[in-house]
Amino acid sequence: MDENGYHYEVMRRAIAMVDEAGPQATLEDLAARMDMSPAHFQRIFSRWAGVSPKRLQQYLTLGHAKALLEERFTTLDTAYATGLSGSGRLHDLFLRWEAMSPGEFARGAEGLTIRWGWFDSPFGKALVMGTDKGICGMGFASEAGDEATMADLRGRWPGADFVEDPAALASWAERAFGRTEGEVPLFLIGAPFQIKVWEALMRIPSGHVTTYSEIAQAIGKPRAVRAVGTAVGRNPVSLIIPCHRALRKSGGLGGYHWGLPVKRAILAWEAARLEA
């Protein structure tokens, strides 16, 4: 496990303790519970989050989702018109994408070769899958576990041939995790409606959020909020297609396929970096 993966595991434990202890917990309290000195804990924490533990605690409170909606809500129609998403992390990486045909999708990606590998990410162990054209799958195993994460992604394309080949994906994964610069190509494997939803998600800038109903409006299906929520949950390329930035209109986090602790951590991490 590299430093980023180690730091996330430390932060994952710290996040659980913040939930238990509440925002009144001091740096000394958290460090003691982690069996670290305050100085060491602060250094690791700040290296991962970009801000102090106290500041990230504010991002991790249950009210943070509502605050994001109030302060950094993105109306997707406006984003399309103004190019707001041009400031987003994905566009900084010159993301391009293409989709397989509906027929290929209907056949379960039959005959398609998908390479896969495990990588350390800022949010723990990540499974990355890709074709010759780009990344087609990414999942996080910290909550679900390795076997369930692998079975989940493989089960989406039962007709494909899967080959373990992390070296073929390493450069794309490093770019996706923000460690190196360059293009991150995507090969989206999904039904046409799902791909419309995923394309809308890619319009949400890093550090901002929107709602399921806004996504439904943006794709011209204002009454299809439930179907949009299902498509968001079926996003095969987590983090790159930022389904974690979709919230309930009430301000609730909604669901997250790889576990709500991961969603909260990603939102806090992005918000901290935007502020920093």
N, C-alpha and C positions, 0 to 999 in steps of 0.2 A: 504494500500500500504506500503510495507516495504522500507527500506532505498535505496535498489538498484533501485526499481521502481521509488521512488521519485527522486533520483539522475538523472535517465534517463530523466524524464519529464523536470527537470531543464536543462539538457544538450540539450534536443531536442529544447527548446526555445533558448538556447545559440547558437546552430548550425544554426538556422534560422537567428539569428542576425549576426553571423559571415558571412553568405552568403550575407546579406544585407550591412553590414558595410565594409567587406573586411578584409584582413589580417592585415591592418594597425590599426585596432581597438585595444585599449589598455585594460589592465585588468580593469582599472578604468572605461572606457567607458562601457564595458560589464556588470560589476557589477552594475553600475548605472541603466542600462536598465533593469536589473533583480530585481531592488529595493533591493539590498543587499550591504553590505559593501564589499570592495575588499578582505579583509581577509576571510570573510565567504564564498564568492564565490570561492575563490582560494581553500579553504579547501574542499568544496563539490566537486568541479571540479576534484581536484587531487585524491580524494578518489575514484571517479568513473573511471577516465581515467588512473590513475597511473602516469600521467605527468602533467606539468603545462598547464594552458589554452593556453599560447602562443605556446607551442609545439603542442598541439592538433589542434590548428588552422591550422598549416602547413599540418597536416594529412587530414583536412577537405576541403582543397582547391580543386578545380576541377582538378588541375594538379596532385593530389596525386595518382590517378589511373595510370597515365602514369609513375610516379616515381616508383610505386610498380612494374610495369611491367619491368622497367629497372633494379631495384635493387633486387627484391625478386620474380622474375619470376621462376616458377617451370615447368620444362619440365617433363611431367608425365612419359614418358618412362624411364627417368633417375631416377625418384622417385621410380619406381617399382624395378629398378635394384639395387639401393643403399640403399633402405630402408629409404630415407630421411624423409618420413612421420612419421617415428618412433618418431621424436621429436615433432610431432603435438599433440595438446591438446586431440584430440579424442583417440589417441593411449595411451596417458598417463592415460586415464580413462578405459583402457582395454575394449574398445568397441567391442562387438560381434554383428552379425546380421544374420538373416535368412529371406528368402522370401517365400511368399505364392505361391502356384502353379499357373501357367497360367490359369488353369480352374477355380480356386477359384476367381482369379482376374476378369475373364470374367463374372462371375456370380455376380459381384458387392459386393464381400465379403458376400454373402448371408449366414445368420445363424451365422456369426461371432459376438461375443460380443466385443464392443469397449467401454472402459471406458474413461471419459473425466473430466477435471477440469481446472479452471483458476488459474494461478500462477503469482506472481510478478517476473519479470526477469530483468537482467541488461538493457534490451531494452524495458521496459514497460510491459504492461499486455500481458501475453502469454497464449494461449490455448494449452493444452497438451492432446493428446489422446494415448491410448495404449491398447493392448490385454494382455492376460496372459503371452505372450512371450516377450513383450517389447514395447517400444514407437513406434507408427506408424504414429503419426501426431503431428506437432507443428506449430503454426502460431502466428503472432504478430498483435495486434489489434490497435496499436497507430495511424495508418494512416487509416485503413479500417473500424475500429469500431467493437464492439463485435458481433453484429448480422451478419454482412457480413463475419467475420472471421469464426464464427460457421457454417454458411451456406456453405461456401467454402469447409471446411474440411469434413463436413458430406456428401456433394454432391459427393465426390469422391468415396464413398463406399455405394451406396444407399441400398444395401441389408443387411447391418449390423444392429445389434441392439445396440443402443447407451444408455449408462447408466452413469449418473453423479456420479462420485466416485473419487474425488481428493485425498483422503487418499491412494488409491491403487497406485497412480502415484507419490506421493510426493517425495519419496526417489530417484526415477529415475530423476525427474525434478531437484532436488537439485544437483545431480551429473552432469546433463547436463549443468546447469548454473555455474558449477565450484565452488560451495559452499561446497561440501563434496566430498570425494574421493570414488572410487569404480566403478564397472562395470555399463555401460549404455547399456542395450540390446535394439536392434531395431528389429522390425518386419516390413519389407518393403512390402508394398502393391502396386504393379505396374506391368506394362507390362515388359517382359524380356529386351527389349531395354532400357527402362527407368532405370531399376535396374542396368544395365551395366554402364550407365552414372552416376548414384548416387554412385556406388562403386568407380568410377574414382574420383569423387569429394572428397571422403573420403581420398584420397591419398594426397591431398593438405595440407601442414602443416599450422598451425595457423600463421598468420602474413605474409603469402605468397599468391600469386595469380597465376592463369594460364588463358588461353584463351579457348574459345569455340572450336577453331580449334585444339588446343592441346588435348582437351578431345576427339574430334572425331578421331584424330590419335591414341590415347591411346587405344580406344576400337575397333580399326581395321576398322573404317568407316570414312576415311578421307574426303569423299565428303558429309557427312551427317551433316554438321555444323549447318544448320537450324534446323534439327530434334534434334540435341544435345541441341540447345538453347531452344527448346520447352520442352524437357525432364528436363532440368535444372529448367525451370520455373514451372514445375509440381512437383518438389521435395516436398514431403509431410512433411518432418521433417527438417524445417529450423533450422539453427545454428548447429545442430548435423551433418547433411549432409550439408557441407558448400557451398551452391550454391552462397553465397555472394562473394566467392573467384574467381568466373568465370567472366572475363572481355572480352570486345571486343578487337580484335587484334589491333585496332587503339588506344587503351588506354581509350576508353570510358567505363563508368560504365556498360553499357547495362541496362537490366531491372532488377527488383526485385519484386517478387510477393507481398510482404508485404509493398512496398513503398521504393523509392530510399533514402529518409532520413534515414530509418532504415539500409539499406545496407551501406551507407556512415558511419553511426555511428559504425556499427559492425567492418568494416574494420579499422577505426581509432582506436577503442578500442583494437583490436587485435594487430595492429602495435605498439601502445603505450606500451602494455604489453610485447611484444617481445623486444622492446628497453630497457624497464625498467628492 
